Amino acid sequence: MEPARHMPAAMAEQVARASYGRLLALVSARTRDIAAAEDTLAEAFAAALAQWSVQGVPANPEGWLLTTARRAAGHQRARVQTATRAADVLALLAEERADRPERPFGDERLALLFVCAHPAIEPDAQAPLMLQTVLGLDAARIAAAFLLSGATMGQRLVRAKRKIRDAGIAFAVPDMAEAPQRLGAVLAAIYAAYGTAWDDTLGADARLAGLRGEALFLARLTAELLPEQPEALGLLALILHCEARQSARRGPDGAFVPLHLQDPALWTRDLVVEAEAALRRAAALGKPGRFQTEAAIQSLHAHQRMTGERFTTPLARLYDLLAAFAPTTGVMVARAVAHAEDGAPDAALAQLEAMPGARTYQPWWAALARVHWLCGDATAAAAAAANAAGLTTDPAIRAFLLAGGYRFAAGAGGTGEGP
């Protein structure tokens, strides 16, 4: 009987993962208040856990949750009309499922991402808002993805939701004609979601379960919907290249395997082929950008590993181009390592030391260890590696760094290892 008691919780979690974005969109369409909609959905899930344990899981859990959330939001005026409204909700959900192929965005989660990219919302809040409301990440994880403090990110999200509520911003799915103008923030959110899940290689965090697959699904769908947008194709190629190597990132004993030691035979060939095809289609459009450049870097790393050749100069040039598109801390750290590998470790060291704000960023210390080693300073390299090891939560990465892995690879958590 023990498993039976966990069935309601498992069903609630399953519905949350599969339908949270759709439910939030339906509730928010009436309230125009994301924060209030999140609160009512939270109440609905709490009620589900309490009631389904006693009454059993309903035949249509989505309809039950939506009805409960709307009731909590005050959209049902009388209990006597509950049955009628529940029937209306079930009919609405059935209609949505039937009409899904004709829906402009093909998936409610993707549609909600574009909703959150409304031009009236501050640009620096759009992607974080998507990560929280659509993909379910908490403020702390979102802050880490953007290298901000949890308090700063929390305030940014609160301000964005307050503005949506107070300004009465229409919480409506945009026309496809508006999608290109909103695409940048949507791609940034998908990229950040994949990067967050990529870090959890061992699957230790249940909250990130399925997030990599969800990000890949959304990237594919975005590229299908907007095939003339090269950056959508670039992001798809980038994620595919990273995902193709997923099974080769750990040895049988769970040890970290750096890219230069991975067995290409363990890579998923179909994903590599799909990535290269997407990258070629993007290049043919003649509009280079950030994600295309990142995908090109991953492609070159893959070719370097498969052929045994060294492409240090092309990689350094690609990182220079990437830094022009997106001079983020992560990009600048990886660029420094690329230049060190290309024979300029002293210049790379100067680049790293000119970024004092990066000293709480684990890949900065891993990169510093590699660059110090290439400069011939083994003592400084070991000290930097120890700091990097202290900032990671992954025991395999920690062991790799403390064992001196930086002497043979381009910085764990740095160049070539992922998004």
N, C-alpha and C positions, 0 to 999 in steps of 0.2 A: 504493500500500500504506500510505501514511501515515495515512489516516483509519482504517484497520482497527485500527491499534495503539491508537487512542483509543476504540474501541467498548466494551471492558470498563469503562473509566473512566466513559464516558458512561452505560452501563447501570447501574453502581453508583450514580451520582449520581441517576439517574432513580428507581431503587428507593428510595433514601434519602429523596427528596422525597415520593414517593407513599406509602411504606409504613413509614417510620421509626417513626411513632407506634404503628402496629399491632404491629410487631415488638417494640418496647420493651415494650408492654403484655403481649404473650405471654411474653416472657422474664421480666419483672418479676413476673408472676403466680406464677412458681415461686420466684424468689429473694427476693422482697419487699425487694429492695435496688436502688433506682434506679441508684445509682452503679455497682454491680457489673454491672447489666444494660447500662448504657452502655459499660462497659469491654469486655464480651464482644461487644457489637455492633460496637464499633470494631475488635476483633480479626477479626470475621467480614468486615467490609468490607475490611480490609487483606488478608486471605487471598483475598478475591474478586478484588481488583486483581492479585494475584500469579498466581493459578491460572487465572483466566479469560483472561488474556493468552496462556497456553500451551494450555489445554484448550478454550477457547471458552466463551461464555456458556451456562449450563445452560438447559434448557427452562423450568424454574420457578425463577427467581432468588430469589424470596421464600422458597420452601421450602429452597433451598440455604443462604441466609443464616441462616434460623431454626435449621436443623439445626446449622450450624457454631457459632452463638452458644450454643446449649444444650450442645453438646459442650464448648465452652470453659468453661462454667459448671459442668461436672461432672455434667450430668444424663444422660449416656450412660455406662454402666458398661463396656461392652465394644465393641470395634470390630466384632465379628462380628454385632452387632445393628444396625449402622448402617443397612443397607438397610431393615429392618423399621421402624425409627424414622423414617427419611426418608419411607417410605410413609405412616406415621401422620401425620406433619407435613403432607404434601401433602393427605391426606384432611381434616385439620383445617382447612387454609386453604380447600379447596374447599367444606367445610361452612359456613364463615364467609361466603364469598361468596354461597352459596345462601340463607343465612338472613339476610343483611344487612337486607332490608326489615323483618324482625321484630325486629331488635335495638333496644333501647330508645332508644339515642342516635343510631342511623342511620349513624354514622361512628366508626371506632375512635379517631381523633384527638380528636374531641369527647368521647368517653367517657373518654379518658385525662386530658383537662382536668378533668373532674369528679372523677376519682380523685385528682388532685393537690390538689383543694380539700378534702381530708379535714379535718374539724374538729380533729383532733389535731395538724395541722401549723400552725405559727405563721402567723397571717393575713398578716403582711407578707412571708412567704416563698412563699405559695401561687402568686400570679401569676408571680413570677420563676421558680419551679420549672417552671411550665407552659411558659414561654417557652423555657427551656433544654431540657427533656426532650422536649417534644412538637413545638415549632416550630423547634428547632435553633439558637436564638440563643446567642452566646457571652456570658460574664459582662460583658464590657466594654460590649456593646450594651445588655444588659439594665440595667446600671447607668446608662447614659446616659438610658434611657427613664424611669427613676425618679429622676433627678438625684442619684445617689449615686456614690461612688468605686468603681472596679472592685474594689479590695481589700475594701471593705465588702460589696458585693454577693456577691463570691466566698465570703466567710466565711458570709454568710447562707445561701447555697445549700448549702455543705458541711454546716452545722449541720442544715439541714432533711433532707438525705439521711441523715445519721447518725442523726437521731431516728427516721426511718422504719425504718431497719435495727435500731437498738437496742431500740426499743419494740415491734417486730414489728407495726407498723401494717398492717392488712390491705390489700393492694394489690388491691382488687376494685372493679369497677364498681358504683356505688350504684344503688339503685332510683330510678325516676323520682320517687317521692314525696320523696326527699331532695334532688332537684335544686334546688328554689327556695332552700333554705338555703345551697347552694354556688354559686349563680348569680353573686353579686357578684364573686368572685375570678375566675371564668371570663370574665365580661364585661371585667374589667380587663385580663386577659391578651390577649384578642382585640384590645381597643382599643390596648394598647401595641404589639402586633405590627403592626397597621396603621399606627400612627404612625411606627414605626421604618422601615417600607418606604416610607412617604409621603415621608420626607426624602430618599430616594435617587431623586429625580425622573429623573435622567439614566440610571439603570440601571447605574451604574458598579460596583456591588458585586454580583458574581455570587451571593454567599451570600444576598442578599435577593430573588433572582429568584423570582417567583411568590408572594411572601409577602403582597402586597396582595390578590391573588386568593384566597389561602387564608384570609385573615382575613375577607374578604367571604363566602366560602362558609360558614365556621363561624358567622358572625353570622346569615346567612340560616337555617341549619339550627337554631340555637338558638331563633330567633324562631318557627320552625315547630313545634318540639317543645314550646315553652312560650308559646303564643299569649296566655295571660292574664297574662304577666309584662311590664308596660309598659317596664321598663328594657331588656329584650331587644329589644323593638321600637324603643326609642329609639336603642340602639347601631346597629341595622341602618339606621335612617334617617340617622344621622350619617355612617356609612361610605358609604352610597349617595350622599349629597349631595357628599361629598368626591371620591368616585370618579367621579362624573358630570363633574367639572370637570378631570379629569386631563389630557385632551388639549389643554386650553386654557392650561395653566400655563407653557408655553414657546412662544416664537415660532419661525418657520421657521429662524432662525439660532441657536436654543437660548437666546435671552435670556429672563430671567425676566419673566413677565407677571403683575402683581399683580391681585387679584380685580376691582378697580374698572375695570380696562382689558380684562378678558377678554371675548371675543366669546361671548355665550350660545348663538349658533348652533353653536359648537363643542362645547358640552356634550352629554352623552348624555341625550337627552330621556327615554328609557324609565327610566333610573336616577333621574332627578329625580321622575318620576311615582310610581315605586315608593317613593321616600323619603317623599314627601308622604303617600302612603297609609299607610305604616307609622307615621308620626308622628301621623296622625289616629286610627288604631286605639289607639295608646298613650295619647293624650289622653283618649279615650273611657273608659278604665279608671279615670280619676280619681285616679291615684297618681303625682304628679310626682316626678322624680328627676334625677340628674346627667346621664345620657345623653340623656334626653328634652329637657332644657334645652339641652344642647350641640347637639342636632339642631335645636331651634327656632332657635337662633342662626344655624346654617348656612342654614336655610330663609329666615330674614329677610335674611341677606346675599344669597342668591340672588334674592329678590324685589326687593331694593334695586337690584341690578345690572340685572335684567330690565326694571324699570319706570322706572328713573332717579330714583325718589323717595329721600329720606333718612329713615331710621328710627333716628336716633341715640338718641333717648330710649328707645324700646322695647328697643334693643340694650343700653343701659346698665342698664336694669332687669333684663333677662334675665341679664346678667353678675352683678348683685347676687345674684340667685337662685342662680346657679351657684356663686358663692363660698360661699353658705350650705351647699350640698350637698358641695362639694369645694374647700376653700380651698388648693389646691395652688399652687406657684409659678407654673406656667404659666397657671392660671386668674386669679390675682391680677394678673399682668402684663397679660393681655388685658383684664381689667376696668378697669385704670387707663387703657389706651388708649381704651376705650369711653367712659369718663367725659370724657377729654380731647376726643374727637370731639363729645361732647354739650355742649361749652361750658364745661368745668371743667378746663382744662389745669393750673392751679396746684395744685388739689387732687390731680390725677392725678400730678403731679410729686412731691408729698409722699408719695403712696402708694408710688411706685417707690423713692424714696430711703429709705423705711422698711424696705426689703427688702435689707439688706446681703449676705445669703447668696446673693443671686441674681446676683452680679457675675461669676460664671463661666458664666452662662446666656446664650447668644447672643440669644435673643429679648428679654431684658431690655434689652440695649443698643440693639436695633432699636427697641423701644418707647420707650426714653428719647430716642432721636433724634427720633422723631415728636412726642413730648410737648414736648421743648425747642423744636422748630420752631413748634408751636402756641402756646407761651408767648412766641414772638418772639425767642428766643435762637438765632440762626443759627450762631454759633461753637460753642456747646455741642452743638448738634444735629449738626454736622459731626464733632465729636470723638467723640461717642457712636456715630455711624454707622461711623466708622473702626474703633472697637473691635469693633462688631458684625461688620464685614467680616472682621476678623482672626480671629474665632471660628468662621466658617463654612468648611466644606470645599467648598461649592458655588460654582464660579467665577461662575455667572450671578447668584446672590444677592449675591456680593461686588461684582460690577460694578454691580449695581442700587443698592446702598447707597452705594458710593463716587461714583456719578454723581448722588447727591442724590435718589434715588427716594423717600426718607422724606418729602420735601416734599409729595408728592402722594398717598401711600397710607398706610393705617393700620398701618404697621410691617411690613416683610417678616418673615415668620416669626412674626407676631403675629396680631392680630385678623383672623378671616375666612379665613386662608390654609390652614387644615387642622386636623386633630385635635390 
